[in-house]
Amino acid sequence: MNNKFSIGIDLGGTRIKAVLIDADGNVLSENYQPTNDGDDKVWKNAVTRAVKELQAIVKTDKLAIGLSAPGLPNDSNTCIACMPGRMQGLEHFIWTDFLLQPTYVLNDAVAAMMGETKFGAARNKKNVVMLTLGTGVGGAILIDGKPYQGAMNKAGHIGHMVINDEGDCDVTGMPGSLEECIGNCTIEKRSKGKFTSTREMLEAYKKGDEFAKEVWLKSVRRLGIGLASIANILSPEIIVVGGGIAQAGDDLFLPLNECMKKFEWQPHGTTTSIVKAVFGDMAGAIGAASFAMSKQ
């Protein structure tokens, strides 16, 4: 087994993103394949194709592979054990048997965090929380340098913490969850049908639209309450925020940090750093690759 390189696959709903990295986390090559969710044979074969194309670059078929996917992995990280509702054919599918080489499977938010703690915004940190803000809100926890997955491997689903107990229930049945408060999946409802995406709302916000400002800052305030709660419970060194909504930059992080100053318990003036993830949409693939490399 070649320990100098590894492959990471991020199995998303629309795209399969793959990377070849070296031991220092340098991305040597990127590969994209359409997922075509709905036909598992198509996306499973697309994963095979991505692996073969990346292996050809270093002229070996003996590389560790990490696979990032939605859902809850089993205890041995050989498959996704629970992913109801979509990606039919993913649950209990053993990737090592399919790809005929060691393949380590983990949740996509955990993978993104592994990439950030190994090579990115939380490098050399031992106690970290990461949130991914996109269609939904994902999360992951690092404790004493190790990803904490908990019983049934569902730890880190920060998006399902309750912010407003009188709010609508999310996909897990939790009322007024953080995902309901800021996830792109609820933007039409939160904006009373005016905006169809967070990006569209932010464009209006930048132009001074008062309604967009009201909706956006209310969402950020609720995110701040959630992050302050996490900081008070877990006391991480750093909270990394990634995903598409994090691309809002200062429009997100400036008001978010003001919320943290207001709500976080700060004994002796200490505060938890909130930082933007270094890696963009390749974070899951890079993290999966680093996870596979750590297993060798």
Secondary structure as UniProt FT lines:
FT   STRAND          2..11
FT   STRAND          15..22
FT   TURN            23..24
FT   STRAND          27..34
FT   TURN            37..38
FT   HELIX           40..58
FT   STRAND          63..69
FT   STRAND          72..73
FT   TURN            75..76
FT   STRAND          80..82
FT   TURN            84..85
FT   TURN            88..89
FT   HELIX           95..99
FT   STRAND          103..107
FT   HELIX           108..119
FT   TURN            121..124
FT   STRAND          128..133
FT   STRAND          137..143
FT   TURN            144..145
FT   STRAND          146..147
FT   HELIX           151..153
FT   TURN            155..156
FT   HELIX           158..160
FT   TURN            165..166
FT   TURN            171..172
FT   HELIX           178..182
FT   HELIX           184..186
FT   HELIX           187..190
FT   TURN            191..193
FT   HELIX           198..206
FT   TURN            207..208
FT   HELIX           210..234
FT   STRAND          238..242
FT   HELIX           244..248
FT   HELIX           250..263
FT   HELIX           267..269
FT   STRAND          273..276
FT   TURN            281..282
FT   HELIX           283..294
//
